[in-house]
Amino acid sequence: MKTDKVENFVTIYDSLSVLAGYSCRGELTSDAGSYESFSLCHYVGDDPGHVVACRVELARELGVKPSLVLAPRQVHGTAVKRVGASCCDYGTIAKVEADALVTDLTGVAIGVNTADCVPVLLWDEDAGIVAAAHAGWRGAVAGILDATVEKMARIGAVCQRIHAFVCPAICVSCFEVGEEVASQFPQSCVVRMPGSKPHVNLPEFVAICLGRSGISRDNISFSGECTRCNPTRYFSARAMGVASGRNFSYIMLKARK
């Protein structure tokens, strides 16, 4: 039996030239599987037909061709791929190992897949440049956000104009780690309580990284929702295991009319 219909997509920014948002799991059955309902990640064990159907659904929502909904193969690194006219199709980008995409093309939706890691959407509307970055703890510590902002700047973005939105991700209460992980973060992002392992505030660390790259704190916004706290609304690897679906955070420059 189906539950009441719920949203598949949440729009976080919609202007004359930029559209950004993220996916939710959507409508679930009472015995929902680990990939149900909306997930378009192509490399986590989901049925390929389901992945295609979800990409088609989002493309219809955004008004673009399914081949122009682009996501890389993420590897928790610091590689940033610029999407240009010569590599602007799903089949090409799906094979690229990178953790962020940047583009100045219109009518192309770029995004990242996450299930507890931090997805970050960035845009400089004046320059007409957008980006989507996947910041797991390894990539965040290694500098994926610095690399993303640097790539945007190389093609014309101005750091002081860049806005960033931190989409749903694991919260500090749920992100329990070992000391070997906690030691790699500033103490302001680590919570320690007697008798328990340390917890890391990964979204806050992401904000620190963005600030270090020149983005004003006033230009950084947060969803504030935790993926692990809400496993019926979002996919969570900690709640469901890594063999499960992914949330998709996306951004696009609207085609000029």
N, C-alpha and C positions, 0 to 999 in steps of 0.2 A: 504494500500500500504506500502511496506517495505522501510525502509531507506537504504542507502548504508551499506554494511557489515562493521562492526567494530569489534575490538578485544574483546574477552571474557576474556582473561588472559594476565597479564603483568608479565614477569619474571624480578625479581630484583637481583637475584643472581643464578649463574649456574656454579658450579665447578665440579671437579671430584667426589666429595662426597656429596655436598649439592645443593638442588634446592629449591628456594623460590620465591613466587610471590603472586599476588592477583587478584581477579576477577573484571571485569567491568560489567555493565548491558548488554553490547553486543548489538545485533541487536534488534531494537524496531519497533513496528508497529506505525502508525500515531496516534492511540488512545491507546497507551500503558497503560496497567493496572499497579497497584501498586506493582505487583510481577514480572513483565516482565523485562528482559528476563532471565538472569542467576541469580538464587538465590537458595542456597541449605540449607537455615536455616529451621530446622524442627519444630520450635515451635512459629512461628509468624503469623500463620493463613493461610499460603500458601497451595495450593493443594498438598497433599502428593505425587501424581504422578509426579508433576512438580519438587518437591524436589529430588525425586529419579532420574529422568531424568538428572537433573543438576549434581548430584553426579556422575552418570555414565559418563557424558561428561568430567568432570574434571579427573576422574580416567583414562579415555582413553588418555587424554592429558598427564598425568603423567606416564602412563604405569604401573598402579597398579590396583588391584581389587577394585571395588566400596566399598567393606566392609572395606577397609583399608584407606578410606578417612574419617578422624575422627574429630568430633567437639563436644564439651560438651554443656550442657544446661547452658547458662551464666546467672548469677544472680547479677552482679555488686558487687561481694564480693572479697575475697582474697584467695580463695581455689585454689590450684594448684594440678593437677592430673598428676602423672607419668604414662605414657603408657608403660606397660611391656608386656611380652609374654602372661600373663594370662588374660589380659583385652584388647587385641588388636583387636577389631572389632567394627564396627559402632553401632550395636545394644546396646552394653554395654556402650560405651562412650557417646552416645546420651542421656542416662539417668542420667549421672553424672552431678551434679551441681558444676561447677567450672568455673573459668575465665581465666585459663591458662592450657596448656598441655605441658609436657616435655617428651622427649623420647630419647633413645639411640638405638632404633631399626631401622634397615634399611628397605627400601621399604614401609614405612608407612607415609602417609601424614597427619600431624596434623594441625589444624587451628582454627580460631575464626571468628565469624560472627559479623559485625558491620554496623551501618548506622549513622555515625557522631562520635561515640566514637573512640578512638585511638587503632588500631591494631598494635602490635609490634611483629616482628619476630626476634629471637635471635639464634645465633649459635656459638659454639666453634668447629671449624672444626678439630683441632688436637685431641680433646677428643672424637669427634663423638657424640656430644650432641646438640639437637636443642629444641627450644621452641616457642610457639605462645601464646601471651597474649592479653586479651581484657581489655583496660584501659579507662573505662568511668570515669567521674570526681569523682564519689564516690569511685570506686575501686582504682583509682590512688591515691587519698588522703589517703585511708585506707592502701595502701601498696602492691597492687597486683604485681607491678614490682619488689619490694624488695623481695617478696616471690618467684617470678619466678626465679630470679637470684640465690637466696639462694638454691632453689631446684636443679637447674643446678649444682651448686657448690657441693652439697651433693653427687652427683653421678659422680663427676670427672671433671667438667668444671673449668676453671681458669678464674676469672673475667677479668683479663687483656687481655685475648685472645678473649673474647666474642665480637662479632659484633652484632649490632642491626639495624634494619630497621623499621622506622616509616611509615606505609602505609597511604593511603589517609584517612583523618579525617576532622572534622570541623575546620575551621580556626578561628583565634582570632576575625576577623571582624564579623563573623557570630555567635560566641558563646557568646551571651548576657545572663547574669545571674543576679540574685538578689544579694544583699549585703550579704545575709546569705551564699551564695555559694562562692562569691568572697573572703570573709573573711577567707576562709580555704586554700587559696593559697598565696604563697609569693608575695609581691608587684611587683616583677620583672615580674610576669606572668599576672598581672592585668592592664588593660587599662581603665582609667576613663576619660570621656569627659563631659563637662558641659551639663546638660539637658538630659542625657541619662543614662541608666543602665550600670554597669561595664561589661567589656568583659574580658574573660579569655583565655590566650594562652595555651590551653591544650597540644598540641604537645611539646611546650617548657617545660612545667612542667614534662612531661614524660621524656624528656632528662635529666632534673635535677634529677629525681628519679633514672634513670639508672646510672648517674654519682655518685650519693650517694651510689649506690650498687657496685661501683668499676669499671664500664665500662668507658673507655676513651672516651672523646668527639670526638676524631678523629675516633673512631670506631662506631659512631652513624650517620646514614644517614636518610634523610627524602624524602618522595615522594614530599611533598610541595603542593600537590593538595588538594582542599577542597571539601568534599562530598556535602555540601549544595550549594556551588557555581556552582556545575556541576551535577544537578539532572538527566540529561539524560545519563550521563556517570556512575554515582554512585548512589546507594540508599542513601537517606537522610531522617531520621525520622523527622527532623525539616521542611524539604521541603514537605514531602509526608505524614507525620503521622506515628505513630508506627506500624500500620497495613500495612506494606509494606515489600519488600524484604530486603535482607542484602548482603553486600559485604563480600566475603570470602578471608581471608589472610592465606596462607598456607606455610608450609615448610616441607621438608623431607630429610632424609639421603638416598642417592642412594644405592640400593642393590649392594653388592660387586659382581664383575664378576669373 
